[in-house]
Amino acid sequence: MFFFNKELKSVQLDEKSERTIKARGGSLMASEMHFLPGGVGAMHSHPHEQIVYVLEGEADFTLGNETRRIGPGDSIYIAPNVIHGVVAITHFRALDIFSPQREDFLRNRV
């Protein structure tokens, strides 16, 4: 299955963040997150495994009880039900890979 960027629609989550589902199928989903400086991905957890790959910018990422500054090329593995969140320092873009797919993301698409 092909997913062409020009055909994908973003969802504005708040004034400083948006999400685009980039591809999905089987038990996998990829989404791209964009944050303006100061944008916040509130602390949360979910039953999905997740990998975050930083494409652009810097952010402070909290995983469990540890907060680290992340930047381009850095990756994070998030086990199911582990609390995590992010605060963008600069314009920040990351690719999120989930297994299984985030059905809540599919329900909240425009």
GROMACS elastic network, one bead per residue, 0.5 to 0.9 nm:
[ bonds ]
;  ai    aj funct       b0    kb
    1    23     6  0.85796   500
    1    24     6  0.87673   500
    1    25     6  0.81901   500
    2    23     6  0.79108   500
    3     6     6  0.88467   500
    3     7     6  0.75399   500
    3     8     6  0.74785   500
    3    22     6  0.67030   500
    3    23     6  0.59865   500
    3    24     6  0.87527   500
    4     7     6  0.55185   500
    4     8     6  0.66918   500
    4    22     6  0.82802   500
    5     8     6  0.52817   500
    5     9     6  0.85022   500
    5    22     6  0.73924   500
    6     9     6  0.83207   500
    8    20     6  0.70129   500
    8    21     6  0.73402   500
    8    22     6  0.71222   500
    9    19     6  0.87235   500
    9    20     6  0.62085   500
    9    21     6  0.77399   500
    9   109     6  0.81453   500
    9   110     6  0.73769   500
   10    18     6  0.64197   500
   10    19     6  0.54890   500
   10    21     6  0.74370   500
   10   109     6  0.79530   500
   10   110     6  0.77265   500
   11    17     6  0.87438   500
   11    18     6  0.54488   500
   11    19     6  0.52741   500
   11    20     6  0.63130   500
   11    21     6  0.88516   500
   11   108     6  0.80430   500
   11   109     6  0.62582   500
   11   110     6  0.63376   500
   12    15     6  0.73775   500
   12    16     6  0.82974   500
   12    17     6  0.62499   500
   12    19     6  0.66433   500
   12    20     6  0.89819   500
   13    16     6  0.77030   500
   13    17     6  0.54866   500
   13    18     6  0.51086   500
   13    19     6  0.71217   500
   14    17     6  0.54347   500
   14    18     6  0.70589   500
   14    39     6  0.87070   500
   15    18     6  0.83602   500
   15    36     6  0.85160   500
   15    39     6  0.81976   500
   16    34     6  0.80215   500
   16    35     6  0.55005   500
   16    36     6  0.50121   500
   16    37     6  0.75559   500
   16    38     6  0.74619   500
   16    40     6  0.76703   500
   17    33     6  0.71878   500
   17    34     6  0.54923   500
   17    36     6  0.64800   500
   17    39     6  0.61872   500
   17    40     6  0.76404   500
   17    41     6  0.81809   500
   18    32     6  0.83444   500
   18    33     6  0.59315   500
   18    34     6  0.53509   500
   18    35     6  0.68012   500
   19    31     6  0.66558   500
   19    32     6  0.56562   500
   19    34     6  0.64327   500
   20    30     6  0.86919   500
   20    31     6  0.54407   500
   20    32     6  0.52238   500
   20    33     6  0.66927   500
   20    34     6  0.85955   500
   20   109     6  0.89440   500
   21    24     6  0.76089   500
   21    29     6  0.75110   500
   21    30     6  0.60782   500
   21    32     6  0.64244   500
   21    33     6  0.89258   500
   21   105     6  0.80862   500
   21   106     6  0.85084   500
   21   109     6  0.88510   500
   22    29     6  0.77328   500
   22    30     6  0.53938   500
   22    31     6  0.50033   500
   22    32     6  0.65792   500
   22    95     6  0.88090   500
   23    28     6  0.82643   500
   23    29     6  0.58270   500
   23    30     6  0.52342   500
   23    31     6  0.70297   500
   24    27     6  0.78911   500
   24    28     6  0.56691   500
   24    30     6  0.62349   500
   24    31     6  0.86782   500
   24   101     6  0.72000   500
   25    28     6  0.56067   500
   25    29     6  0.65580   500
   25   101     6  0.78367   500
   26    29     6  0.83322   500
   26   100     6  0.80897   500
   26   101     6  0.79668   500
   27    98     6  0.81285   500
   27    99     6  0.54961   500
   27   101     6  0.55919   500
   28    97     6  0.70480   500
   28    98     6  0.57085   500
   28   100     6  0.55239   500
   28   101     6  0.52374   500
   28   102     6  0.86618   500
   29    96     6  0.80622   500
   29    97     6  0.56579   500
   29    98     6  0.51499   500
   29    99     6  0.66328   500
   29   100     6  0.72459   500
   29   101     6  0.50177   500
   29   102     6  0.70960   500
   30    95     6  0.67779   500
   30    96     6  0.55392   500
   30    98     6  0.63917   500
   30   101     6  0.84496   500
   31    94     6  0.83599   500
   31    95     6  0.57856   500
   31    96     6  0.51584   500
   31    97     6  0.65548   500
   31    98     6  0.83101   500
   32    93     6  0.69532   500
   32    94     6  0.56479   500
   32    96     6  0.60425   500
   32    97     6  0.88454   500
   33    92     6  0.79048   500
   33    93     6  0.55310   500
   33    94     6  0.52999   500
   33    95     6  0.64298   500
   33    96     6  0.73934   500
   34    39     6  0.87895   500
   34    91     6  0.74658   500
   34    92     6  0.57557   500
   34    94     6  0.68571   500
   35    38     6  0.77018   500
   35    39     6  0.51849   500
   35    40     6  0.74993   500
   35    41     6  0.86083   500
   35    87     6  0.84910   500
   35    88     6  0.62379   500
   35    90     6  0.81132   500
   35    91     6  0.58078   500
   35    92     6  0.50498   500
   35    93     6  0.64486   500
   35    94     6  0.89039   500
   36    39     6  0.53442   500
   36    40     6  0.89093   500
   36    88     6  0.67501   500
   36    89     6  0.82380   500
   36    90     6  0.66382   500
   36    92     6  0.64293   500
   36    93     6  0.89192   500
   37    40     6  0.88500   500
   37    59     6  0.87099   500
   37    87     6  0.81402   500
   37    88     6  0.51689   500
   37    89     6  0.51664   500
   37    91     6  0.50948   500
   37    92     6  0.72578   500
   38    59     6  0.89753   500
   38    87     6  0.61761   500
   38    88     6  0.51189   500
   38    89     6  0.59282   500
   38    90     6  0.74009   500
   38    91     6  0.85390   500
   39    86     6  0.81600   500
   39    87     6  0.57696   500
   39    88     6  0.52316   500
   39    89     6  0.79974   500
   39    90     6  0.89030   500
   39    91     6  0.86170   500
   39    92     6  0.86518   500
   40    43     6  0.88412   500
   40    85     6  0.75850   500
   40    86     6  0.57170   500
   40    88     6  0.64413   500
   41    44     6  0.83793   500
   41    84     6  0.86187   500
   41    85     6  0.52292   500
   41    87     6  0.63607   500
   41    88     6  0.84983   500
   42    84     6  0.78864   500
   42    85     6  0.52248   500
   42    86     6  0.67497   500
   42    87     6  0.82126   500
   43    62     6  0.79818   500
   43    83     6  0.62674   500
   43    84     6  0.50953   500
   43    86     6  0.74623   500
   44    81     6  0.85921   500
   44    82     6  0.80304   500
   44    83     6  0.51478   500
   44    84     6  0.55676   500
   44    85     6  0.64386   500
   45    48     6  0.85639   500
   45    80     6  0.75041   500
   45    82     6  0.54679   500
   45    84     6  0.63462   500
   45    85     6  0.87160   500
   46    49     6  0.81718   500
   46    80     6  0.61474   500
   46    82     6  0.73275   500
   46    83     6  0.79349   500
   47    79     6  0.82330   500
   47    81     6  0.50829   500
   47    82     6  0.84335   500
   47   100     6  0.86784   500
   48    78     6  0.84891   500
   48    79     6  0.73776   500
   48    80     6  0.50404   500
   48    81     6  0.73287   500
   48    98     6  0.62078   500
   48    99     6  0.55127   500
   48   100     6  0.58843   500
   48   101     6  0.77348   500
   48   102     6  0.75938   500
   49    77     6  0.77117   500
   49    78     6  0.59290   500
   49    79     6  0.50939   500
   49    80     6  0.50001   500
   49    81     6  0.83541   500
   49    97     6  0.81307   500
   49    98     6  0.56625   500
   49    99     6  0.52868   500
   49   100     6  0.72522   500
   50    76     6  0.80922   500
   50    77     6  0.59456   500
   50    78     6  0.50147   500
   50    79     6  0.66850   500
   50    80     6  0.76933   500
   50    96     6  0.66645   500
   50    97     6  0.54487   500
   50    99     6  0.66483   500
   51    75     6  0.69163   500
   51    76     6  0.55482   500
   51    78     6  0.61232   500
   51    79     6  0.88005   500
   51    95     6  0.80879   500
   51    96     6  0.57013   500
   51    97     6  0.51110   500
   51    98     6  0.67442   500
   52    74     6  0.81889   500
   52    75     6  0.53981   500
   52    76     6  0.50670   500
   52    77     6  0.66175   500
   52    78     6  0.80150   500
   52    94     6  0.64739   500
   52    95     6  0.57581   500
   52    97     6  0.65412   500
   53    72     6  0.79332   500
   53    73     6  0.65917   500
   53    74     6  0.59787   500
   53    76     6  0.67333   500
   53    93     6  0.88551   500
   53    94     6  0.55186   500
   53    95     6  0.51253   500
   53    96     6  0.64883   500
   53    97     6  0.83534   500
   54    57     6  0.75956   500
   54    58     6  0.82574   500
   54    70     6  0.75138   500
   54    71     6  0.59973   500
   54    73     6  0.54616   500
   54    74     6  0.55145   500
   54    75     6  0.63615   500
   54    76     6  0.88101   500
   54    92     6  0.79212   500
   54    93     6  0.63011   500
   54    95     6  0.64011   500
   54    96     6  0.87736   500
   55    71     6  0.77785   500
   55    72     6  0.51402   500
   55    73     6  0.63878   500
   55    74     6  0.83240   500
   55    92     6  0.77373   500
   55    93     6  0.54062   500
   55    94     6  0.50976   500
   55    95     6  0.68533   500
   56    71     6  0.67737   500
   56    72     6  0.50895   500
   56    73     6  0.81737   500
   56    90     6  0.88570   500
   56    91     6  0.73957   500
   56    92     6  0.54548   500
   56    94     6  0.68620   500
   57    70     6  0.83341   500
   57    71     6  0.57225   500
   57    72     6  0.62732   500
   57    88     6  0.79668   500
   57    89     6  0.75664   500
   57    90     6  0.54556   500
   57    91     6  0.54489   500
   57    93     6  0.64912   500
   57    94     6  0.87312   500
   58    69     6  0.68404   500
   58    70     6  0.55784   500
   58    72     6  0.72698   500
   58    87     6  0.89079   500
   58    88     6  0.62918   500
   58    89     6  0.54496   500
   58    90     6  0.55222   500
   58    91     6  0.73261   500
   58    92     6  0.59320   500
   58    93     6  0.85898   500
   59    68     6  0.82588   500
   59    69     6  0.56397   500
   59    70     6  0.55128   500
   59    71     6  0.67849   500
   59    86     6  0.65358   500
   59    87     6  0.54746   500
   59    90     6  0.69075   500
   59    91     6  0.87048   500
   59    92     6  0.68358   500
   60    67     6  0.63646   500
   60    68     6  0.55390   500
   60    70     6  0.62531   500
   60    85     6  0.85125   500
   60    86     6  0.56951   500
   60    87     6  0.52508   500
   60    88     6  0.64457   500
   60    89     6  0.70098   500
   61    66     6  0.81791   500
   61    67     6  0.53683   500
   61    68     6  0.54711   500
   61    69     6  0.62454   500
   61    70     6  0.67731   500
   61    84     6  0.73852   500
   61    85     6  0.59047   500
   61    87     6  0.65390   500
   61    88     6  0.84810   500
   62    65     6  0.68475   500
   62    66     6  0.54937   500
   62    68     6  0.65228   500
   62    69     6  0.89002   500
   62    83     6  0.80848   500
   62    84     6  0.52403   500
   62    85     6  0.52759   500
   62    86     6  0.61600   500
   62    87     6  0.86588   500
   63    66     6  0.54046   500
   63    67     6  0.63305   500
   63    68     6  0.83696   500
   63    76     6  0.87481   500
   63    78     6  0.75372   500
   63    82     6  0.72280   500
   63    83     6  0.62411   500
   63    85     6  0.69292   500
   63    86     6  0.89029   500
   64    67     6  0.81540   500
   64    82     6  0.61187   500
   64    83     6  0.52488   500
   64    84     6  0.59521   500
   64    85     6  0.89975   500
   65    83     6  0.84839   500
   65    84     6  0.86930   500
   67    86     6  0.89213   500
   69    89     6  0.89427   500
   70    73     6  0.86424   500
   70    74     6  0.61655   500
   70    75     6  0.81879   500
   71    74     6  0.57263   500
   71    75     6  0.87987   500
   71    92     6  0.85503   500
   72    75     6  0.87191   500
   72    93     6  0.88276   500
   72    94     6  0.86583   500
   78    81     6  0.83561   500
   78    82     6  0.65770   500
   78    83     6  0.85814   500
   78    84     6  0.80117   500
   79    82     6  0.58555   500
   80    83     6  0.88461   500
   88    91     6  0.67497   500
   88    92     6  0.59343   500
   89    92     6  0.74926   500
   97   101     6  0.87529   500
   98   101     6  0.57852   500
   98   102     6  0.69341   500
   99   102     6  0.77064   500
  100   103     6  0.86236   500
  101   104     6  0.87880   500
  101   105     6  0.85027   500
  101   106     6  0.87541   500
  102   105     6  0.53786   500
  102   106     6  0.68134   500
  103   106     6  0.50562   500
  103   107     6  0.63597   500
  103   108     6  0.88043   500
  104   107     6  0.51489   500
  104   108     6  0.63371   500
  104   109     6  0.89719   500
  105   108     6  0.52397   500
  105   109     6  0.64738   500
  106   109     6  0.56146   500
  107   110     6  0.88564   500
